[in-house]
Amino acid sequence: MELTNSFNHLIAQSIISNWDYDALTDYKGATLQYKDVARKIAKIHIFFERMGISKGDKIALCGRNSAHWGVAYLATLAYGAVAVPILHEFNAEQIHNIVNHSGSRLLFVGDVVARTIQPDEMPDLEGILYLPDFSIFHSRSEELNYSREHLNELFGMKYPKAFRKEHVVYHEDQPEELAIINYTSGTTGFSKGVMLPYRAIMGNIDFIYEYLARPYMKPHCNMLCILPMAHMYGMAVEFLYPFSYGIHIFFLTRLPSPAIIAQAFADIKPELVVAVPLIIEKIIRKKVFPKIQNNLVRLLLNMPVISKKVKQKICEQVYEAFGGRAYEVIIGGAAINQEVEHFLKSIEFPYTVGYGTTECAPLIAYSDWHTHVMGSCGRAVKGMEVRILSRNPQEVEGEIVTRGQNVMLGYYLNEEATREAIDSDGWYHTGDLATMDAEGNIFIRGRKKNMLLSANGQNVYPEEIEDKLNSMAMVSESIIVQDGEKFIALVHPDYEEARNMGFSEEDLENIMEQNRQELNASLPAYSKISSFTIHKEEFAKTPKKSIKRYLYQNV
């Protein structure tokens, strides 16, 4: 990979260099080679040209991860248009609002999304293209209709002597030029359009290349894309970087259940694994803990001479669960449970925890697994400065602020929110509270907006209490909410385990009360839990699997 400041030049270079290699595969489905991607990009550009799409026009995409999603996205940037990726988990009203707010002229949709949206609710949209085959789903443009009907003829006229490598010439982007408007999923219910320039994309790709790809990964190796590409974490680390490096990317194309993910890891054997904590925790709690929490293994782990070999064997089994070939497992998007992290560290599993936000496309902090400090989310990445707004950052938490190459331009058509987020010195205020040690390792305490205030004025971080509660008997997930001066635990039990154990609702109530008492014994007096409420359904979550807290504050 030749270093360049231009994203589109990098993409063109990767396509040309890896022309005959596999690029994008729908898991259990079809594969596109890099040359196939280039041909499809060229055909999409014919649509754009016939419709009079100009540089800077907005093109929206909404659907589950797939090879064609990736093609449409790359085609948009390669043309010089602005990509507006929309999370397919959004409901129809949210999709309509984002398309309208962004002023998108064209929308690419997946099969599930196509069944929910209403074209009449997006009156300025000129056309909707169906991602599975790029057919027209809805059109208000005669030029779009004509170009789709005569696409092969128009393609043949444009490239009469066949489409070749020399035809892969794309828009020459500039560092401060707008590339993406990424609407946040967030936990507040309000979606803001994050404007990301090309320099932010390249800042992320360059860092991953220098610190991960070049030293530890080979071109043409395999990578599994699990996270939604409409979210910057998945887009940057599982799509844009690997495509630019000549890696073969596999898309699940369906809901990533633990069983499907486990089978995909076994089949694909990725050389890097990127995941949110929920996926890691489910694999460890369901597949690993039951095997090691029997009396024999516990006895062996307490024998100094034997325990090292036992831990090594456990580590090998966990490693195999992720395909057995990954250099490391990068965990991000939310905090990892402390019990699970202690276990991973104790068996010397190659994991690390990163930190980022959509507004930084997304990387802010990362450390290689060899140097990762337990409980931290790494140190500031190259090109970014990080500070803690505290009189004593090592001891007293404060808000994380950051500035540098990866920071957004601002929020689209929302100057007030931009001024609140980026101060006059260019520091982006993340809203996360943390401490930082002398080596620059960041230790997140919780979200500023989630912090609760006890009756005697003490700061209470619900995330820290939830982390302890989630490791207790029969607890699947939890939220701590405040009712006046009292703190209440909303708990979603592990109903699958309860059924296996033959527990009744009354049994669960008794277990949760015992958990509450044990939890309170470990908490300061000002943050003790006064009661609990069993929540029968899983809590609603964002695509990075953070609970949407705002939905439960009045429960």
Salt bridges, closest charged atoms under 4 A:
ASP20 OD1 - LYS35 NZ 2.97
GLU49 OE2 - LYS158 NZ 2.78
ASP57 OD2 - ARG105 NH1 2.70
GLU89 OE2 - HIS88 NE2 3.71
GLU126 OE2 - ARG105 NE 2.66
GLU143 OE1 - ARG50 NH2 3.16
GLU153 OE1 - HIS150 ND1 3.31
GLU166 OE2 - ARG164 NE 2.51
GLU176 OE2 - ARG199 NE 2.66
GLU177 OE2 - HIS171 NE2 2.69
GLU210 OE1 - LYS382 NZ 2.92
ASP267 OD2 - LYS28 NZ 3.66
GLU339 OE1 - ARG285 NH1 3.09
GLU341 OE2 - HIS372 NE2 3.98
ASP368 OD1 - HIS370 ND1 2.75
GLU385 OE2 - ARG403 NE 2.87
GLU397 OE1 - ARG445 NH1 2.93
GLU399 OE1 - HIS429 ND1 3.53
GLU399 OE1 - LYS448 NZ 3.45
GLU415 OE1 - ARG419 NH1 3.83
ASP423 OD2 - HIS429 NE2 3.01
ASP432 OD1 - ARG447 NH1 2.87
GLU464 OE2 - ARG445 NE 2.27
GLU466 OE1 - ARG549 NH2 2.51
GLU477 OE1 - LYS541 NZ 3.00
ASP494 OD2 - LYS286 NZ 2.99
GLU496 OE1 - LYS286 NZ 3.82
GLU505 OE1 - LYS536 NZ 3.33
GLU513 OE2 - ARG516 NH2 2.86
GLU538 OE1 - LYS541 NZ 3.35
